[in-house]
Amino acid sequence: MDQFNSARSLVRALAPSISVTCLRPGAATRASRYFTRNFPGEILYAVKTNPRPEILDAVHAGGVRRFDVASIAEIKLTAERFPEAHLSYMHPVKNRDDIRLAYFRYGVRDFVFDTVDELDKIISATDGAGDLTLMLRLSVPNFHAELDLSSKFGVGQDRAVGLLLRSRPLAQRLGVCFHVGSQCMNPSAYGTAIHLVRDLIVSSGMMLDVVDIGGGFPSLYQDMSPPPLNAYMSEIVMALKTLPVGDTCEFWAEPGRALVAESASTLVRVELRRGERLYINDGTYGSLFDAGVPGFIFPARAIRAVGRLSPALTPYTFYGPTCDGMDFMKGPFLLPEDMREGDYIEIGQTGAYGCTMRTKFNGFHSDATALLTDAPLLTLYGRRAATRETDRPEAASLCSKAL
Ligand SMILES: Cc1ncc(COP(=O)(O)O)c(C=O)c1O
């Protein structure tokens, strides 16, 4: 894979006419190292967030040896890349054949459930295996998350007690997991959820072998500056200490976004300018889903192949390449006022749920990838780069929601 010291060097060398995924795997290693050093338990990387081999390797290099997998394809990919890795099948609704394959071919022993039917399915598909770690997914408030994950999965306290009692004799190890929602902006969400686990332990009288606090840890976006990750860790450590569990109880976390968001950006080209609208060659059916549907404002910096860009900035809206009206990213994205056809934009923080969500809709799809050695546009873990190629780092603060 070609390597460049910046997106600008890439543009100068290749002048790409398709969008390019620019990888900075070192950013994923740095983030993973933070989590493996600061979380008081096991880190399971949520593979769905970005299953690219370079990113899996980067997370592994940061000390992660366990993976949250949600499909047989993710299991196959991860098991083949890291034969020694510990895989946990954390999708609450699984295909019966996939459970079988996961157990018998890939040695998976951890399975999640939130209904009696799924529990029965796991037991029957593994031929009544006696060595399972069964994880009950508890429903917890997602108030502080940008993306709510509580409506589809999870069981309330009322039914959780019955499910725990039923699963205890079937499990070698029994656990509870939850998800506070993705891009959780307030550490107190973890405290609240862990206290619900405490209530469940007390009301069921069950000893737990595993408590899994899920994903949800935030990344940094142009319009979203979460509290420092240390505040999340302190809240979690304090809340976990209140749990009535034995010394052998394991704590797990399944971060996705916070490990890999900074590890990629997307380099796009402007195909047309119409007022403050920029029509670009990637969009919500491509690498920029989160810029469209939940409306995240990704950091963006302009690159002109030849010549200078104006220092004055204008707020723009982006339109993607397909013919669909939903292929629209409201922004505002603050870029030089003289943007025009042929200019490039590096859109940062697309390492989480970016290339992994791409479709081939309307025939627009780019697999072009390059490695960059410079810093991500924004970072929670270290130094930050400029928002425009010629800017000083503090210019990043110019791009704000206040527009
Ligand atoms: C079960 C599970 N674990 C972990 C994650 C990762 O969440 P995040 O990227 O918010 O950290 C998800 C995301 O959908 C999930 O469904």
The ligand as an SDF file (V2000), in Angstrom:
LIG
                    3D

 16 16  0  0  0  0  0  0  0  0999 V2000
  -22.6280   -5.3470   21.3520 C   0  0  0  0  0  0  0  0  0  0  0  0
  -21.7960   -4.1630   20.9750 C   0  0  0  0  0  0  0  0  0  0  0  0
  -20.6130   -3.9940   21.5860 N   0  0  0  0  0  0  0  0  0  0  0  0
  -19.7960   -2.9530   21.2840 C   0  0  0  0  0  0  0  0  0  0  0  0
  -20.1520   -2.0400   20.3100 C   0  0  0  0  0  0  0  0  0  0  0  0
  -19.2080   -0.8970   20.0080 C   0  0  0  0  0  0  0  0  0  0  0  0
  -19.7690    0.2940   20.4160 O   0  0  0  0  0  0  0  0  0  0  0  0
  -18.9820    1.6710   20.3110 P   0  0  0  0  0  0  0  0  0  0  0  0
  -18.4620    1.7890   18.9260 O   0  0  0  0  0  0  0  0  0  0  0  0
  -20.0000    2.6940   20.6400 O   0  0  0  0  0  0  0  0  0  0  0  0
  -17.8690    1.6250   21.3250 O   0  0  0  0  0  0  0  0  0  0  0  0
  -21.4010   -2.1600   19.6610 C   0  0  0  0  0  0  0  0  0  0  0  0
  -21.8210   -1.1960   18.6470 C   0  0  0  0  0  0  0  0  0  0  0  0
  -22.8390   -1.2890   18.0070 O   0  0  0  0  0  0  0  0  0  0  0  0
  -22.2410   -3.2510   20.0050 C   0  0  0  0  0  0  0  0  0  0  0  0
  -23.4250   -3.4420   19.4060 O   0  0  0  0  0  0  0  0  0  0  0  0
  1  2  1  0
  2  3  1  0
  2 15  2  0
  3  4  2  0
  4  5  1  0
  5  6  1  0
  5 12  2  0
  6  7  1  0
  7  8  1  0
  8  9  2  0
  8 10  1  0
  8 11  1  0
 12 13  1  0
 12 15  1  0
 13 14  2  0
 15 16  1  0
M  END
$$$$
